Amino acid sequence: MEVTCLLLLALIPFHCRGQGVYAPAQAQIVHAGQACVVKEDNISERVYTIREGDTLMLQCLVTGHPRPQVRWTKTAGSASDKFQETSVFNETLRIERIARTQGGRYYCKAENGVGVPAIKSIRVDVQYLDEPMLTVHQTVSDVRGNFYQEKTVFLRCTVNSNPPARFIWKRGSDTLSHSQDNGVDIYEPLYTQGETKVLKLKNLRPQDYASYTCQVSVRNVCGIPDKAITFRLTNTTAPPALKLSVNETLVVNPGENVTVQCLLTGGDPLPQLQWSHGPGPLPLGALAQGGTLSIPSVQARDSGYYNCTATNNVGNPAKKTVNLLVRSMKNATFQITPDVIKESENIQLGQDLKLSCHVDAVPQEKVTYQWFKNGKPARMSKRLLVTRNDPELPAVTSSLELIDLHFSDYGTYLCMASFPGAPVPDLSVEVNISSETVPPTISVPKGRAVVTVREGSPAELQCEVRGKPRPPVLWSRVDKEAALLPSGLPLEETPDGKLRLERVSRDMSGTYRCQTARYNGFNVRPREAQVQLNVQFPPEVEPSSQDVRQALGRPVLLRCSLLRGSPQRIASAVWRFKGQLLPPPPVVPAAAEAPDHAELRLDAVTRDSSGSYECSVSNDVGSAACLFQVSAKAYSPEFYFDTPNPTRSHKLSKNYSYVLQWTQREPDAVDPVLNYRLSIRQLNQHNAVVKAIPVRRVEKGQLLEYILTDLRVPHSYEVRLTPYTTFGAGDMASRIIHYTEPINSPNLSDNTCHFEDEKICGYTQDLTDNFDWTRQNALTQNPKRSPNTGPPTDISGTPEGYYMFIETSRPRELGDRARLVSPLYNASAKFYCVSFFYHMYGKHIGSLNLLVRSRNKGALDTHAWSLSGNKGNVWQQAHVPISPSGPFQIIFEGVRGPGYLGDIAIDDVTLKKGECPRKQTDPNKGARREGVVVMPGSGAPCQSSPQLWGPMAIFLLALQR
């Protein structure tokens, strides 16, 4: 009930402003998260530097009305970066564990339909430093020998980094350079991947046999430490050398156990050995231990190249390759070639004939073929020739040629392929040659040239092949360029001429080609035919859902259009209102043949005719529905988020007021808005205050305003706003109101931070200090805190009021510093005055310093004010003049004194344009609010006149607008 009583005071009349409130989107990118630094690369570009693996967080702060929608995109990065292909629709962009490929330019696009979209960008630079790699090489003329005196040696150090790395070469602990040793050159080679520095040792000397270290550094950017790698050069240093225990081509039978040894014959330091397989990984069950590779029960699929590689970072890696061939045979095929010279496609007596036989084998060249006629070996003669390699056929193909075909040559011919002496089963293929052996023909069965099925059903495409022998059929698509069959292959072979499709989809519609295969048939021009597949699917309509608003008494036309479907026509259209069937509307004669839409006209919108309308459209395969919600309800209000300083705080009363502003969306679409129903409820409570706000005629773009008062700090509230017309309640809009401190703008001229909000006005803890400032009030402070130090309450004297303080108990030590850093402000004036209250009470009080950090050229901190020692159990005020030359921040630095009784507190920080007040007062009078003005360079505080606080100040705050 407390909130109810408080909010009953919120009866301040609302105000209306003229048109023109609709504003185009404006955007600004700010950073959060773990940036190493944000700098201005030039006038127009900001660069955000982050360490690889950290979290990238960018925020797009937008203004404009209606509230803009934000979309993040990225360019200028790696082509493999998936973020380029998508968009993030959120004001905050967050990337966990950012990778180097995700660096580049990020764009924030804000648009709200008014004017042109606002686009801002920031370049993200990802910093990293990999482990360096060091390799050792001889001159080309020396590669056959070991490393000994009078040889030239190159130590090559390579690393990937951003920014470019700095290289330091050391011999032992001594740093090497050009100038100090004539036997040493250090240079950067051309055409290398990554960053590379070469240390050249010219004509090795005894002192050159030593340990060499390549140290790489990115100068501690983003806290990345230096990295190093060391190599010891001796007179036995040598590149790796290998030999194999087997021949480079190894032919084995399936099922055998294979063992291959890769033997080191040289290399210092001792090389590392590694086995690999191409293509793909090592076979399942294979075991590689050092230089020994074992493959148990080898199979045909294990065939391939096996590589043994030895590396020791000296010279080039040594590599030996074994081509493992596992004997196998599969896929026996034949083809019949009639007399090519006479260009005949039929087998005729007196002409030549060639039968060809081929199997896919490993190793292909070891296959032997035998020909049989009618079960007996075929005998060679002048008219019967057997050849092995025909240039017109695949390699290792056996051909049997019959010259001047006789009647006695008719019969059954069998071709048998085998591996002599190997336990691999023979493969054979049989061909019958007779007067009935005729080339193929292909056709589509009657009534099967066009196949029509429904989406999701199976389909079967069929082509009939005649001829002897009967060849298989190859299927492909012809209506789409480079289109694949549903199986994912460009060609699919079917032995019976039928292509079977499971669960067809609409994209399978089109023309399919069937043609005779060349092998297992006649070697003649392929025969082909075509089949059309039509896939029927239900209609797709628009709009799927539409909100239709109209003033009472005005007509409305509802239209449901067919976008696509098969068949592409509306067979029937049924309208329903609130689920009840409506009589069919009259048919338009012009659209009677092939209608592509359905319409329903309402003569007038009334309360009775308002509601949901559904149009169900069918095309004989299925149906789809358009949904319409017809009403005379007013659209929802659109809250205005760009209100300048919408929160007004009243420190003494612990209350705040909020300026609620909004526009009415499309007010002319329906009857005029008569009033608004305002409901406000404190979060986590059920009771709400409800009030009617009467209005005159509301125009589009007109800004409406209502001031909510007596809201309790720091509670949040839910506000609901509903427009009412003669029709009744319209659409409600809601928003959550949070209490925020007023210092949150880079261009503030005069605002006070009370530290009542957890965001503490945008202040942040410095990451380079020893400990942090703490936010607390009298209710949250430690009951066991040290006595006789620190303030009992904040400057307002209420237990709920917050302030910032430093806790100097253990583990704090003498001289430890805590720094509180303000947001970055743009310098729009020559002089500023920083005013704040401080509390320095305790026997061991250290120092309180105010610093100004200039961001004009880098970060430069200068002392503006300092005070030390016990100042009594009172709050006192200081006014510090500053004159920044560019963008700046202010820093409150608390320094721990000699003991634990040294807590320091601050409250009510104000940044104000102009000079500080000149009147001064003695800070030691003990008044609860006293003023202190300290000029730069002055060691003693000066006096200032006390300020007036009380009900008049609260009244003036309320009248500021």
N, C-alpha and C positions, 0 to 999 in steps of 0.2 A: 504493500500500500504506500510505501515511501515514495516510489517512483510516480504513483498516481497523484499524490499530493504535489509533488514537485512539478509535474508536467501540466497541472491545471493552470500554472502560471504562464504557459506557452500560448497566450492568446494575442500575441502581437500581430496586428494586421499584416497580411502579405502584400507584396508590391508586384506590379507588372511592368515590364520594360518593353520597348518597341520591337519591331521586327529587325531581322538581321542577326539574330543570335546564332543561327546555323553557321558554323565556321569550318573551313577545311582543316584537314588533319595536319598537325605539326608533330615532329618526332625528335627525340634526342636520345643517343645511346650513352648509357652510363654502365660502369663495370662494377662487379662485385666478385666474390670468390677469391682466388689465389693468384692474382696478377702479380708478376714481379715488378713491373713498372708500366705506367701508361704515359706515353710521351707524344708530343706533337712532332711528327716527322717533318712536316712542312706546314704551310698555312692551312691547307685544305684537308690534311689527312691525320687521323689519330691512329697510333699503333699500340696495341695491347700485347705485352710480352708475357708469356706464361711458360712454365717448365713442363716438358712432356710427362704425362702421367698425372698432372694436377687437374683440378676441376675448373672448366671454363664456365663463367656465368656472366651473361650480358643482359641488361635490361633496356627495353625500349620505352622511354617515358613519352607519353603521347598527350596531346591536347587536341581540342576540336569538339564540335557538337554536330550530330550525335557522336557518341564515344567511338573513336576509330577502332577498327580491327587491325591486329598486327600480324604480319607474316615475315618470317625470317627465311632468307635464302643465302646461298654461298657460291662464290666463284673463286677463281685464281688459286685453286688447290689441286690436289691430286685427282686424276681422272677416275681413280678407283674409290674415291671418297663418296659413300652413298648419300651423304647429306646433300650433294649437289642435285640428286634426283628427286628429292622430296622437299617439303616445306614444313616449317614449324609454326603453327598458328598459336602463338602465346607471346605475352609481353616479356617473359623471361626465357632466355635461351640457356640451357644447362647441358654441358657435355662432360660426363664423368670420364676420368682417365684419358684426357685428350692425347691423340697421337700426332706425330709429326706431319702425317698426310692431311690432317685436319686444319693446318694453318691456311691462311688465305684471307680474302676479303668477305666479311659478313655484312649482309644488307638487311636493314629493318625497314619494311614497307608498311606504312600506316594509311588506311583509307576508310572514309566514312560516307562516300557517295557525294560529298560536297567538294567541288573543285578537284584539283589534281591530287593524286596520292603524294604523301611525304615519304621520301626515301633518304635514309641516312646509312652510312657505312663506317666500318672500323676494320682495320687490318689486324689480324691476329697472327703474331709471330711466335711459333712454338720453338723453344730452346731445348737442345739436347746435346749430349756428347757420348758417343759410343766408345767401347774399348778399342784402343789402337791395335793395328796389326803390323808386325815387323817381319819383313822377308829379306833374305840375303842373297846377292847375286854376284857372279863373276863377270868379267868381260867376255864377249862372245868367243874370242880366240882362246880363252882359258877354260872353257867349260868342260874339257875332257880330263882335267887334272884336279887335284885337291887344292885346298887353300894353303899355300905356302909362300915363302918370301918371293918378292918381285912379281906378285900378282896384284891386280887392281880389284877391289871389292866394293860393292854398293850395298848399303843398308837402307832399305826402302821402308818408310813408316807411313801408313795410310790410316785415316780416320774419317768418320762421318760426323759432322757437327753443325750446329747453328747456334750462334754466329760462327764464322770461320775460326778455326782453332789456331793457337800459337804453338809452335814446335820448339822444344829445347832438346838438344842432343847432349848427352853426357858420356864421358869415358870414365868409368868408375864414379867418383863423386865430382869430377871436374867438368865444367861446362865447356863445350867445344864451339869454336867460331872460326870464320875464314881467316881472320887476321893473326890468330895466335899460332897456327900450325900450317906450314906449307904443304904438308902431306894430307890435308883435309880440305875437301870442298863440300859445301852444303848448298843445295839448290832445289828448285821446284820443277819437276819434269812436266812436259806438255802432254796433253791427251791422256790424262789419267782419271779414273773414276774416284770420286771423293777427294779429300785433301791429302796431298802427298808431299813429304820432304825426303830428300835423298841425302845420305851421308856417304860421300865418296872417299875411300881410303886409297890413295895413289901409291902403288908399289909398296906392298905391306912391309912394315918394319917390325922389329921385335916388340917395340912398345905398343904396336897396334893390336897385339893379341891380348884382349882385355874384355871386360863386360861393358856393353853399350846400352844406354837407356834412352828411349824416346819418350819424352814427357809432353803431353798435350794439355792445353788449357784454353778455356773460353773466358778466362779472367773472372771466374766466380759469378758469372751472370746467373740470375735465378738461384744462387746458392749451389751451382753445379761444381763439385770439386775437380781438381786436376786428376788425370789418369796417366798411367805410365806402363811401359812394357820393356823388359830387359832381355838382351841376348848376349851370350858369351861366345866370342870368336876365338878359336884355337887353331893350331896348325894342322888339326885333323878334321876341321869343319868341312863337310861335303854334302852334296845333294843326295837324295835317296836314289837307290837303284834296285830293280826288281827282276825276278825271273819266275816263270810258272812251272809247276810240276807236270803239266799236261800241254798238249798242243793247243794252239790258239783256236782251233775248231775241234770240238769234242762231240762225237756222235755216239749216242747211247740208246739202249732199248727202254721202252716204258717199264716201270716197276723196279728198275735198278737203283741202287744207292750211289750217289755221285759225291765225290770228294775232290776238291781242287785246292791246292796249296799255292800260296803266293809267298815266295821266299825273298827276304831282304839280302841283297848282296853288297850294300853300301849305304852310307848316310850317317852323319854326325851333326847334331844330336840324333838320338835314336828316333827314326820316323814312326809316325802313327799310321796304322793300316786300316782301311775301310773298304767294305764290299758294297756294291750297289748293283741294281738290275735295271735294264732298260728294255721296254718301257714298264713303268710301274714299280712297286716295291718288291723286295725279295719274296719268294713263294712262302706260303704258309707252311710252317714246320722247318724251314731252312734255318741253319745255325751258322753264324759267322763269329769265329773266335780268333782274334788276331789275324793271321794270314790264311787260316783254314776255313773254307766254305763247305758245308755239308748239306746235301739235299736228299732226304730219304724218299724212297719209292717215287722217283721222278715220273712226271706225267707230261703229255704232249703240251699242255698249257704252260709248262715251265720253260719251254724253249725261249731263247733270247740271248742277249749280250749281258755278260756279267763282268763288272769292272772292279779291279783291285787298284786302289789308289794309296800311295804312300806320300806323306807330307811331313816335313820337319822345318818348314819356313826357310829352307836353303834352296836356292835355285827354283826350278819349276817342279811341281809334283810329278812323281813317277807313276805311270799308269800302264797296266796290262789288262787286256780284254780277252775273255774266253767266249766264243760263240758256241753255246750249248744247243745241240740239235737232238731232239727226242724223236726217234723214228715214229712216223704215223702216216696213215693214208685215210682219205675220206673223199666223198663227193665224186663218184665215178660218173662221167658224162661222155656222150658220143654225139657225132653229127654226121649226116649223109650229104655229100656234095655231088650233085649230078655233074655231067660234062660241062665244065666251065667254058671250054673253048667254043662250044656251040650254043652257049647261053641258054641251055635247056633247064627247066625246073622239074622235069619228070625223068624217071629211070627208064631208059630205052635200050633194047638189045642193039649191039653194034656201037654203042657209045661208051665212053669211059665213066667210071664210078669210083669215088673215094670215100672210105669209111675212116673216121678219126676217133681216137679214144684218149681220154685224159683223166688223171686223178690228181687231187691236191695232196702233195706228199712232202714230208720232211725227212731227210733232205731230198729235194725234188730230183736232182740229177742221178740219184742212186736207184730210182725206180726202173724195173724191167717189165716189158710188156710181152705177152704171148697171144697169138691169134689162133682161134680154133674155128673150123667149119664143120657143122653138123657133128660136133663132139670130138673131132679129130684135129690134130695140129694142121694148120694150113701150110701147104708146101709152096715154097717160092718157085716162080717160073717167069718166063718172059712176060706173061700176062698178069702175074700176081706179084706186086712189089710191096715191101714193107719198109717204111721210112720212119725215122725217129724225131727229127726236128724239121717241121714245116714252117717256114718264115711267116705264113699267113695264120698260124695257129699259136696257142699258148706254148711256152717253153716246155720241153720234154713231153711232147704229145706224139703218140704212135699213130701212123696212118697206113691203112691197107688200101692199095690202089688196084682196081680191076680194069685192065686195058681191053677194049673191044669186048664188052659184056656179052657172054654166051648164055644160052638157056641153062647150061649145066652150072653156071655160077650162082643160080638162085639157091638160097638155103639160109640157114641160121648161123650167123657169125658171132663169136664170143671173144671179147678182149679181156684178158686177165692181167692185172697189175700186181707185182709182188716185190718184196725186199728179199733177195736171196740170202739165206742163212740167218735171217732175223725173225724173232718170234712175233711178227706182226701179221695178222690175218690178211690173206689175199683179198683183193676187190675185183669184181668182174662186172661187165655190162654186156647185154645181148642185143643183137640187131637182126631182124628177119628181112631178107631181101627176096622179093618175088614180084610177079606181075601186079600184085595187089598193093605193093608199096607205092604210095602216092603222096605228093606234098599236101600240107594241111590247108584247110579253109576254116574261117572263123566267122561266126554270126551271132546275133543276139536273138534268143527265142522270141517267138511272137508274143506280144503283150508285155515284154520285159525291157523294152527300150527306155521306158520311163518308170522309175520306181518311186512311189510316194509313200512315206511313212511319217508317223508322228514322232516328235522329239522325245528321246528317252527310250524308244522302242528299238529292237534289233532290225537290221536290214540285210538283204542278200542280193548282190549284183551278180549276174550270170552271163557268161559267154559260152557258146557251144563250139567245140573244135572237132573237126572231122579230118580224117587222113590216117595213114598208117606209115610209120608209128605215130601215135598221138602225142604231141609235145605238151609240156606244161604251158600255163598262161601267165603273162606278166601284167600286173595292174599298175596304173599311174593316174595322176590327175592332169587334166589338160586346160582347165579353165582359169587356173591361177598360176602366176609365174613363181617357179621354185616352190610350189606347194607340196606338202608332204601328205602321205596317206595317214589315216587315223592311227596306224601302227607307229608313226614317226619315221617311216622309211620312204624314200622317193619311189622305190619299186618294191613290189611284193609278188612272190611267185606262188601260184596255186596249182596243184596237180589236176584238179577237177574243173578248173575254169570258174570257180565261184569265190567271190570276195565277200567274206562275212564280217559284218560290222555290229558291234555290241553298243547299245545305248547311244544312238546317233544324236548329234547336236546340230544346231542350225548352221554352224560354220562348216559342216560336212556337205552341205548342199553344193551341187555343181556337176560337172561332166567328168566321167571317169573313162579311161582308155584301157581296153584289153588287147593284148597282142601276143603272137606266138613267140616262144623262146627259141633262140638260135640253137642251143644245145639240147641233146636228147630229141632231136628232130632233124628236119631238112635245113641245110645251109642255103636258104633262099631268102628272098625279100620277106620281112615279117608281114604276116597278115594281121589286121587290126580292125576293131569296131569300138563303138562308144555307147555308154549307158548314162542316162541322166538321172541323178538322185535329187528328189525334192523332199525336204524335211519340213513338215508342217509344225508350227509352234503357235502358242496362244498370243493374243494381241498384247502390245505394249501401248499404253495410253498416257496422255498428259491433259490436264494436270493430275498427278496422283493424289494430291491434296491441295486445296485452295481455300483461303479464308476470304470470303466475299462480304464486304461491308457496304451498306447503302442506307441512306436516310429513310425514315418511315414514309410509306406512300409512293416511293419511286420504284420503277421497274428494274428487273435484273435478268440478264441473259446468261445461262449456264451452258458451257460448251465442253464436250468431252471428245478429244481428237485421237484418232488412231495413228500412232507413230510408225509402228512396223508390226508385221505379223505375216503368217503364211497359212491360209490365203490372205492377201492384202485387201481385205474388204470387211465391212461390218455386216454380219448376217442378222444380228438382232441387237437391240439396245433396250434395256429395261431401267426405268427410273423409280427410285424409292425415296420417300420422305419419312425420316425417323423410323425406318424399317418397314413402312407400309407401302405397298405397291401403288404406283400412280398410273392413271390411264395413259396410253401411249400418245405422245405429241403428234400433230399432223405431219405427214411426210412431205418434204419438199420435192416436187417432181424432178427438178434438175439433178438431184442427188440420189434418185431412186435406183439407178443402175448399179453404181459402185460407191456407196456412201463411205466416207472416211472420217465422219464425225457425227455426233448426236447432240441435239440442242434441246434445252428446256427453258421456256420463258415464263417468268413470274411477273404478272401485271403490276404488283405492288408489294413491297416488303411491309409486313405487319408483324405484330407479336406472334400471331398464330402461324404465320408462314416462315418464321425464323426457325432455324434448326439445321440438322444435317441432311444433305441430299446425296444420294449415291446413284451413279449411272453405271450399270453393269453392261459391258460391251462384249459380244461373242463373235468369233469367226468360224464356228463349227468345230474348232479344235479345242478351244478353251475360252476363258473369259478373263477380263481385267476390269477394274473399277476405278472411276474417278470419284473423289470425295469432295464435296463442297460444304463449307460451314457458312450459312447465310445468316446475317443478323444486322441489326442497326446499332450494335454496341460500339462505343467509342474505343479507339485504339488506346494502348497504354501510354502513359506519360513517359518522357525520356529525361532522366535525371541529367542535370548539367554538372559535369565533373570538373570543369575548368573554373569554378568559382574562386576568385582570388581570396586567399586566407579565409576559408569557410568556417574555421574554428576560432572562437574567441574564448580565451580562458580567463577566469577570475580567481586569482591565486588565493586571496584571503577567504573567500566563501567556498573554495574547493568545488565550484561549479563551472560549467562552460556552456556556451551557446553555439548553435550551428546554423549556418545560413543554407537552407535547402532551396535549390533552384531547379527548375525543370521547364521543358517545352512540351506541347501537346503534339503527338504524332498524328499527322493528317487530320486536323480538326474539321476540315470541310467535307470529309468523306461521309460523315453521318450528321445527325442533328447536333445543334450547338451544345457544348458542355455547359451545364448549369452550375455545378459545384464539384468539389473534390472531397472525398472522404479520406481523412488522414488518420492513420493508426500508428502509434509508436509504442514500442515495448522494449524494456531493458532485457538484454540477452540473459538467458538462464532464469528468467522469470516469466510467469504466465499472464499476469495482468497487463493490460494495454490501455492507453488513453486514446479515445476516438473523438475526432472533431470534424465538423463539416466546414469547408472553406468555400464560400460563395464566390463566383466569378461573373464578370460580364463576358461579352463575346470574345472568345479566344481565337486568335489568328495564328496562322502557321508561322513559326519562328519567334513567336512572342515569348519572352522570358518571364516566367512566373516565379515568385520568391516568397518564402515563408521562413521566419526565424524561430527555431526551436531553442527554448531557453531552459535554464535550471537543470541541465543534464549533469550528472554526477561524474567528477573526475575519479578514476580514469575509465569508467564503464563504457561499454559499447551498446548501441541500440539498433533495433530493426525498425525501419520506417516503411510503411506500406501506403501507397497513394492510388486511389481509385477514382476515375472520372465518372460523373453521372450525367446522363442526358434524359430526355423525355422517355426514351426506351428503358432506361434503368441503368444499372451498374455496367461500366465498361471493363476493360482489361486492367488488372492491377499491376503496378510496378513496385518492386521492393529493392531496398539497398540497406547495407549495414553501415552505420556511422561509427567510426572509431575516433577516440580522442587522440589528437596528434599535437605535438609541440609546434609552435609557429615557425621555428628556425628550420627550414627545409628547402630554401630556395637559394641558388647561387647569386641572386641579385638583391638579397634582402638589404633594406636600408635601416630599419628600426624594428627589431623584434626581440622578444625575451624568451630564453629557454629556461623552463622551470624543472626539467628532468622528471616530469610526471609520467612521461610515456617511456615504455621499455626501449624504444628506439633512440632515446636520449638525443633527440633533435639532429640525428645524423652524425653525432660524434662517434669516434672509434678509438679503440685502445691501440697505442703504438706497439708494433710487434718487436721493436728493437730495445724496449726498456726492460727493467728488472721485474716489475709486477704491475698490476692493473688498479685503476680506480674502481670503486664499488658504488653501486646505486642502492640506497636504502632509505627507510623512514623510521620513525619511532616504533612502528609496529613490527618491523622486520629486523631491527638491529639485534645483535647477539645480547641476550640478557646477561651473559657472563663477560661482557666487554670490560676493558680496563677502565677503572673509575678515574675521575678528574682529567679527562681528555675527551675531545670530540663534542659535537653539539647534541643536545637532547632532542631537538626537532629541527625542521627546516625553517626557512626565513619566515614562513607564515605562522609558525607556532602551533600548527595542527598536527596531530599524530599521523595523519594520512599523507602529509606532504613529503616529497622525496628530495634528496640532495645527493651529491657525489662526494666521496671521501676516500682517503687512503688509510688502510689499516696497517699500523707499524709494528704490530706484535710479531713474534717469531713466525716464520723463519726470516723475516726482514732484518737487514743489517745496515749499519751506518753507511750512508751515501747511496743506498738503493733508490732508484728513480721510477716513478710511475707517470706516464704521459697520456693525456686525453687530447685527441686531435679533432678539430672541427671539420665540417665539410669544406669543400673548396669553394671560395667566393670569387666572383668576378669584380675587379676593382673598377667601379663606376664613379668614384669620387676621389678627390685628392686626400682628404682627411677622414678618418674614422675614429670613433671612440668606443672602446671596449669597457663596459661596466659590468661588475659582478660583485657578489657578496662572498666574503670568506670568513671562515671560523678557524682560528689557530689557538687552541687552548690545550695546555699540557706542559709538563716540566721539560720534556725532551723534544719540543717542536723543532723541526728542521727548517726547510725553506719552501716557499711557494713561488714559482717563477711563471711568468707569462712570456711566451715566445711567439714570434711571427715567422711563419714559413713562406717564403716567396717562391712562386712557381713560374716566374718569368723565364728564367734560364736555369733549368734544373731545380733542385730543392736546396734552399739556403735558409737556415734558421738563425734569427737574430733575437737577442734578449730585449724585451720591451719594459719589463717590470719584475721586481723581485722583493720579497719580504721574508724575514726570518725571525724565529723566536716566539715565545709565548705572548699572545695579544689579549688574553682573557677569555672568559666564557661568554662571548657576545659575537653576534654577527656584525661585521663591518663591511662597508662598501668601498670599492676602488674604481676610479675612472682612469683608463690608460689610453692616451692618444697614440694612434699609429698612422702611418702614411705609406701604404704598400704601393709598389711601382707596377704591379700586375696582379694576376690571380694569386690568392693567398689563403692561408689557413692560420688559425690561432691554436696554440698548444698550451694547456695547463700542465705544468710539471711540478709534481710533489716529490720532495727529497726527504728521505728518512733521517731523523736526527740521531743522537747518541743512545736513545733508549726507546722503550715501547710506549711511553706516555707522550706520543707525538702525532696523534691523528689530526689531519688537516681536511677541511671540507669547503666546498664551493656550492653556490646556488644562484639562481636568477641571473644568467649571463645574457647581456644585451649587446648587440652589435649595431651601432648607430652611425649614420653619415654625419659628417661635420665635426667640429671641435668639441672637446670635453668642457663641462662647466668649470668656471674659474674660482668660484667660492669654495673655501676650504674649511674644514673643521678638524679638531683634534681627535684622532682615532682612539684615544685612551679615556674618553669621558664615560664609556660604559653604556651609552644609549644603545637600544636594540637595533636601530638603523642609523648609521652615521656614514658620511661620505668622505672618501679619500681620493684626492687627485695626485698622481705622481707623474711628473714630467720625465721624459727619457733622460737618463744619466743622473737623476736625483736619487740620493740614497734615503732620504727621509720623507715620510708621508706628509702631505699638506692638508689643510682643512677645506671643507666644503659645507654648504648649508644643507640642513636636513630636508628631505623630500616629504611631501604631504601624502599620506596613505589613508584610506578610509572609504566610507560610502560614496563620497564624491568621485573618487577614482573609478569605482565600479560603474557609476552612472555614466561617466565620460567614455569608458570603454564600450558600453552598450550603444553610445551615440556616435561611435567612430564612423560608421557607414553613412 
